[in-house]
Amino acid sequence: MTINIGCCGFSLKRQDYFKTFPIVEIQQTFYQLPGVSTAGKWREEAPEEFEFILKVWQLITHPPKSPTYRRLKEKIPVGAENKYGFFQPTQEVLTAWKRTREIGQILSTNKFVFQSPPSFLPSLENITHLETFFQTIADNSLTYIWEPRGQWKDITVRDLCQKLNLVHGVDPFVKEPVFGKLQYYRLHGKGGYSYRYTDEDLEFLKGKCYQNMVYCLFNNIYMAEDARRFLQLVNKKL
């Protein structure tokens, strides 16, 4: 079993981060894609074996009415607001994916995280859009992690992940993953972002790691500290 541990975003200075953790889930790509030169600089600075994972651009998963769009630097064309987000089969969404994929190629990324908002309900229309989107971008060389939030039943998530070859991304303190060739855990903090994980929590997390390949990405205020402690725990037990 391999447990890969890191943070959602550079929680330390990049050079210190590269020396401490083997992976990072880039968050900046959700709000606004970095420039080609910036992505290239990150790849050059990182060790050859370091793994970048990208959280995909919000233009794919979230509609423009989402408050996260406040951090979008590009302007949504007037009259095109309803063509973005919710995995819609529009040229705008596919272009957003193409641009996300290009940044991923620069970073040698083969894993992409799709976090859908609670407002993305399990309606027939949304499920159809989800299926069409992932069937359109299907690529056996890539791993797509889907973290649905809101009113999605496990059986629906399992069936969609199985059909579309997705990994079910979860916070293991909230729910169990229902499908995937690997385990992908996003640790948002028990009860909120300001939570600091206890030693007992980290022991619990270790017990939730049972597949051959596991990813644990901390996404709380104390992410660097908690991830480092979990790394020490895992190395001690190996």
C-alpha positions in Angstrom: 0.0 0.0 0.0 1.2 3.5 -0.9 -0.2 6.5 1.0 0.5 9.8 -0.8 0.2 12.8 1.6 0.1 16.5 0.8 -2.0 19.6 0.9 -4.6 21.4 -1.2 -2.4 24.3 -2.2 1.1 25.3 -1.4 0.8 25.6 2.4 4.6 26.4 2.7 7.1 28.2 0.6 7.3 26.1 -2.6 10.9 25.0 -2.1 10.1 23.9 1.5 6.9 22.2 0.3 8.8 20.2 -2.3 11.2 19.0 0.3 8.4 18.0 2.7 5.6 16.4 0.6 5.5 14.3 -2.6 2.2 15.7 -4.0 0.1 18.9 -4.1 -3.4 19.5 -5.2 -3.3 22.9 -7.0 -6.2 25.1 -5.9 -5.4 28.1 -8.0 -6.5 26.3 -11.1 -10.1 26.2 -9.7 -10.4 30.0 -9.4 -8.2 31.1 -12.4 -5.8 29.1 -14.5 -2.1 30.2 -14.1 -0.2 31.4 -17.1 1.9 28.9 -19.1 5.1 30.4 -17.8 4.0 30.1 -14.2 3.0 26.5 -14.6 6.3 25.8 -16.3 8.2 27.4 -13.4 6.4 25.2 -10.9 7.3 22.1 -12.8 11.0 23.2 -13.2 11.3 24.0 -9.5 9.8 20.7 -8.3 11.7 17.4 -8.1 11.2 15.1 -11.1 9.2 12.6 -9.1 6.9 15.3 -7.5 3.2 14.9 -8.5 0.9 17.8 -9.3 -2.8 17.2 -9.1 -5.2 19.9 -10.5 -8.6 21.0 -9.2 -10.3 21.8 -12.4 -11.4 25.3 -13.4 -14.7 26.4 -11.9 -16.0 27.3 -15.4 -16.6 23.5 -15.8 -18.3 22.7 -12.5 -19.8 25.9 -11.1 -22.2 28.5 -12.7 -21.2 32.2 -12.8 -23.6 33.0 -9.9 -21.3 31.1 -7.6 -19.5 33.4 -5.2 -16.2 31.7 -6.2 -16.3 33.6 -9.5 -15.3 36.7 -7.6 -11.8 35.4 -7.9 -12.0 34.9 -11.6 -9.8 37.4 -13.4 -11.3 36.8 -16.9 -14.7 38.3 -17.8 -17.6 36.1 -18.7 -19.1 37.5 -21.9 -22.5 39.3 -21.5 -25.3 36.9 -22.4 -23.1 33.8 -22.0 -23.6 33.3 -18.3 -25.8 30.3 -18.7 -23.3 28.4 -20.8 -20.8 27.8 -18.0 -20.7 25.3 -15.2 -22.6 22.1 -14.3 -20.7 20.1 -16.9 -22.9 21.5 -19.6 -22.3 20.3 -23.2 -21.3 23.8 -24.4 -18.3 25.0 -26.3 -17.5 27.2 -23.3 -17.2 24.3 -20.9 -15.2 22.2 -23.3 -12.8 25.1 -23.9 -12.4 25.6 -20.2 -11.5 21.9 -20.0 -9.1 22.2 -22.9 -7.3 25.0 -21.2 -7.2 23.2 -17.9 -5.8 20.1 -19.6 -3.0 22.2 -21.3 -1.9 23.5 -17.8 -2.0 19.9 -16.7 0.3 18.8 -19.5 2.9 21.4 -18.6 2.8 20.1 -15.0 2.9 16.4 -16.2 -0.5 16.0 -14.4 -2.6 12.8 -14.9 -5.1 13.4 -12.1 -7.8 16.0 -12.1 -10.3 16.8 -9.3 -13.9 17.8 -10.2 -15.7 19.2 -7.2 -19.3 19.9 -8.0 -21.2 22.4 -5.8 -24.2 21.5 -3.6 -26.4 23.4 -6.1 -25.5 20.7 -8.7 -28.4 18.5 -7.8 -28.9 14.9 -9.0 -31.5 15.8 -11.6 -31.9 13.9 -14.9 -30.6 16.9 -16.8 -27.5 17.3 -14.6 -26.8 13.5 -14.7 -27.1 13.6 -18.5 -24.7 16.6 -18.7 -22.2 14.8 -16.4 -22.3 11.7 -18.5 -21.9 13.6 -21.7 -19.0 15.6 -20.4 -16.9 12.7 -19.1 -17.7 10.6 -22.1 -16.4 13.4 -24.3 -13.2 13.9 -22.4 -12.6 10.2 -21.8 -8.8 9.4 -21.7 -7.4 6.2 -20.2 -4.1 7.9 -19.4 -5.9 10.3 -17.0 -7.6 9.8 -13.6 -10.7 11.9 -13.0 -11.7 12.3 -9.3 -15.3 13.5 -8.7 -16.3 15.0 -5.3 -20.0 15.5 -5.4 -21.5 17.6 -2.7 -25.1 17.9 -1.7 -28.0 15.5 -2.2 -26.3 12.7 -4.1 -27.2 9.2 -3.0 -24.3 6.7 -2.8 -26.0 4.3 -5.3 -26.2 7.1 -7.9 -22.6 8.1 -7.3 -21.4 4.5 -7.5 -23.3 3.8 -10.7 -22.0 7.0 -12.4 -18.4 6.5 -11.3 -18.5 2.9 -12.5 -20.0 3.9 -15.8 -17.7 6.8 -16.4 -14.6 5.4 -14.8 -14.4 8.1 -12.1 -12.8 7.9 -8.7 -15.2 9.0 -5.9 -13.4 11.7 -3.9 -14.6 12.1 -0.3 -13.8 13.4 3.1 -13.4 10.1 5.0 -14.6 11.8 8.2 -17.9 12.5 6.4 -18.6 9.5 4.2 -17.1 6.4 2.6 -15.9 6.2 -1.0 -18.2 4.0 -3.2 -16.0 3.5 -6.2 -12.6 4.0 -7.7 -9.3 2.4 -8.7 -7.7 4.3 -5.9 -8.7 6.1 -2.7 -8.8 9.9 -2.9 -9.4 11.7 0.4 -9.9 15.5 0.7 -9.7 16.5 4.4 -11.7 19.7 4.9 -11.6 19.7 8.7 -14.2 18.1 11.0 -16.9 20.7 11.2 -15.0 23.3 9.2 -11.8 24.8 7.8 -10.4 25.9 11.1 -10.3 22.4 12.6 -7.0 20.9 13.8 -6.8 17.1 13.5 -6.1 15.3 16.7 -3.8 12.3 17.1 -6.9 10.1 17.3 -8.2 11.6 14.1 -5.0 10.7 12.3 -5.1 7.2 13.6 -8.6 6.9 12.3 -7.5 8.2 8.9 -4.7 5.7 8.8 -7.3 3.0 9.3 -9.3 4.3 6.3 -6.4 3.8 4.0 -6.7 0.2 2.7 -6.3 0.2 -1.1 -3.0 -0.2 -2.9 -2.9 3.5 -3.8 -4.2 6.2 -1.5 -4.1 10.0 -1.7 -4.7 12.1 1.4 -4.9 15.8 0.8 -5.4 18.1 3.7 -7.5 21.3 3.2 -7.7 23.0 6.5 -6.0 26.0 8.2 -3.5 23.7 9.8 -3.0 21.6 6.6 0.8 21.7 6.6 1.2 20.8 10.2 -1.5 18.1 10.1 -0.2 16.6 6.9 3.3 16.5 8.3 2.1 14.8 11.4 0.2 12.2 9.3 3.3 11.7 7.2 5.3 10.9 10.3 2.6 8.5 11.6 2.4 6.7 8.3 6.2 6.4 8.0 6.5 5.2 11.6 4.0 2.4 10.9 5.4 1.3 7.6 
